[in-house]
């Protein structure tokens, strides 16, 4: 009886460990990866939508960039308000391609707002002592001019 209690569980464990069902094939997706076979023939929601509205904008292949010399000259001429740098924690979150942190941006007002270069679909914002160009629809930072308002 004692031999039976040891032999049966040992055999079951050996059977489970050697089972092909327990082995993961080399081509298996990584943990958490989506199985592409499930989505074959179906475009994902993002692929089926048209996010490429660049043809309506005034540029060809890339989003607009800040023309530093022009912008600095405009800020000087129109007396843009001076500002302090951002706190380090917020400053780390302000980067190209990332959404603008909520509640820290201010719009330009007065005559300088009318003189800044216009790009359809984009807005100029003041964030601390930085000037940023953001995509108006997504609030994603396109370009940054660091310490322009110091």
WOSULHU-V728328 format. One record per run of one state. SS is the DSSP state (2 for helix, 1 for strand, 0 for the rest). FROM is the first residue (numbers start at 0). TO is the last residue. Records with the same first field share a line. If there is no record, write none. Layout:
SS=FROM-TO  FROM-TO
//
This chain:
0=0-0  18-34  39-43  48-52  56-66  77-86  93-97  99-104  107-109  115-120  127-128  135-138  145-149
2=1-17  35-38  44-47  53-55  67-76  87-92  110-114
1=98-98  105-106  121-126  129-134  139-144
//
